[in-house]
Amino acid sequence: MSTIQEAANTAEFPLFIPFIMAGDPTPEATVDTALALQEAGAHILELGIPYSDPLADGPVIQAAAIRALKGGMTLSNALDLIPQMREKGVTIPIVVFTYYNPLLQLGVEGFSATAAEKGANGLLVPDLPLEESDEVKEAANRHDLSLISLVAPTSKERVDRIVEQAEGFLYIVSSLGVTGSRDAFHEQTHSFVEEVTQKAQVPAAVGFGVSKPEHVRALKGKTDGVIVGSAIVSLMGKLTNELKGEEHERKQALGEVKKFVHQLIAE
Amino acid sequence: MTKTYPDSKGRYGDFGGKFVPETLMAALEELEAAFEKAWNDESFQHEYKEMLREYAGRMTPLTFADRLTRETGGAKIYLKREDLLHTGAHKLNNAVGQALLAKRMGKEKIVAETGAGQHGVATATVAAKLGLECKVFMGEEDMRRQALNVFRMELLGAEVVPAESGSKTLKDATNEAIRYWVTHVDDTFYLIGSVVGPHPYPRIVRDFQRVIGEETKEQITEHEGRVPDAAVACVGGGSNAMGMFAPFLTDEVKLYGAEAAGKGMNTVQHAASINRGRPGVIHGSLTYLIQDEAGQIIEPYSISAGLDYPGIGPEHAHLAATERVTYEGVTDKEALAALKKLSETEGILPAIESAHALHLAIEVAGQMERDQVVVVNLSGRGDKDVETIRTAFKEEGEAE
């Protein structure tokens, strides 16, 4: 069983998977945020790689990517942050979240070898659907990395095929659209989530728009966990200056991030 | 026997595919099935061809450029006159085809991206004619540069939405259109403007544009009793070129694509994806891409707003890799000179995009025998470019 699945299996609801953007606002802040999120109860961390053309992302993640790119963050540089996180005490599994092109430029095999060596546990590529994923999955698995699969509300007949090969955890896209906050989820969302979770052979978590305590509460009993990206990234965007500042300022800012997480996942 | 492309995975050799979020996969499958069915349905073909004939103004002439030929002193040059099509460019062929397909699929709303505005205008035009709701994403920067086309689209009843992300140009307008489509995929048809994007789009757009090459083949056979020795077209995303090339791929015809070399192939200001790019993924397709070492997409440059796309249709990438088509860079300056020459010798003001093809055609014809034949796709007319041309000639004059 993969490290990711182990972590997901042992988590009580909600299995909490935060997303942060590598290099937003600085590499140091990213490392510290990873630790803060673990302390706040994260079971798995998604480490986002900034990309110039993030098709699946809404304005919040796009803006974070721009901030990170301005600081010179790349896929290779982001992988280098993982050993620093480990050194600081981050023990939870780390999933590298990258669009396909940066990965392709690094080389599928080269990326997998390096990511594993640096201490990553998985990989999520939002623009790599099942049909295109064979090569990446083989390379990732050779290096004990799980390739995380996504299921969307439009997946329909595709759900079975996706679920069957899913590893680590299953990412359920809550609703149509790009990443970012949604006020509320439709009734349909909940039945879709429940249905997919029941089919899943690995723990399932819901992402895209999960940003409020009531969203999380409403998912209890229907799925295993939540993935929270834009809400955290947006808060960090507001705290950019503090996160770039002296250690005590950074600490205070991260305190706010932790507080937000506590409220979000507290039952 | 040559293989037919795309294959079942939507690949053209090593290129193409479907690199999109899972949310869109079912829609692409649905689109592929609907297109396949429509394309092989006589009633659809009839409807499409009738609209091209009665509304768009096909067939377009194949004009022998006698004075240009004499001045060039080589092969005979023929011009395929897509500039005479309704709305002024080849873009309408594809917009008509896809809009009819949307209607057939029961979608009443269409969304499109546009760079300079030509595809946006073509889409808004067809949407008006067929009574569809139309939203066009356009980079904020392009909206400023092409304010008149924004107004044209609005006159036609379309809503123009500024794309404010990234570099605020065609690439970002396409990102925004795809993001919008992801959000409204259940009732909206995405009407893409070139042979780019995820499978099956490159194939659909090629097949809705192949009427250009099919007519050319028929017309040149009437004039010359045979296929041409060479055919030339400009490539941005590459739809007019694919339309021209497709029917000639298995013939003994040399094919040439003109890429925008901007300020020069050895500068950073160009849009020469094939000659200066590396394989990468853009807008759901694996193709040659202008990008930095880490795989971030670089904003291309060309004087022609219709050619400055950082990628290229995946079938072109395949035709380049297999050396079936020769792709050459043509600079802003060379294109402008060709534009002036055609205006003066033939009384035709071509679009700056088409002037790139024209420059390459003149070069190619100049090295051929007088009894040989070159056709060049004059993909659009230059009325939209008059202001740009005037500014460019003024700057050139001042520099000299």
Interface residues (C-beta under 8 A of the other chain):
Chain A: Y51 S52 D53 L55 A56 G58 P59 Q62 L69 T74 L75 S76 Y99 Y100 N101 P102 L103 L104 Q105 L106 P126 D127 L128 P129 L130 E131 E132 L150 V151 A152 P153 T154 S155 K156 E157 R158 I162 V173 L176 G177 V178
Chain B: K9 G17 K18 F19 V20 P21 E22 T23 L24 M25 A26 A27 S165 G166 K171 D172 N175 I178 R179 V182 T183 H184 V185 D186 R278 P279 G280 V281 I282 H283 G284 L286 L289 Q291 E293 A294 G295 Q296 I297
